[in-house]
Amino acid sequence: MNSNIIHRFILPIALLGLISAQTVALNDKTITILKDEVVLEVRGLVCSFCAMGLQGGLSSLKYVDKKKYNNGVFVDVEYQYAVIAEKSNQDIDIDEAITMITKSGYEVLSVYTNRTGEKIEVRKFEAKKDEK
């Protein structure tokens, strides 16, 4: 009976999740971007304190699905990116997220979205040259 439940319900749901996911290579790491997720490549994250601050700020945006990750946001210091989980059928304001990140002293290099679950859209930004 339990095996039947797994094959009828759980397996199709898991496969559907994989179908609606796409991957990108970012800073030598393959990242899966699910439908209703936004991935931001962020330069300047150097410690877990940076990650916690950024996580707190981004989780305060409207339409963040706080049931996922840590209040809706995952920040990876080592690979320099943040993932924001969006509520289903409600998109966060990406420009507001970028403004929040840059006002915090970090730089956004690219933004990846997977709104339909079928194709990743990319917005690239020019990296600032190091000031001397």
Secondary structure, DSSP 8 states (H G I E B T S, - for coil): -HHHHIIIIIHHHHHHHHHTEEEEEETTEEEEEETTEEEEEEE---SHHHHHHHHHHHHTSTTB-TTTTBTTEEEETTTTEEEEEB-TT----HHHHHHHHHHTT-EEEEEEE-SSSS--EEEE--------
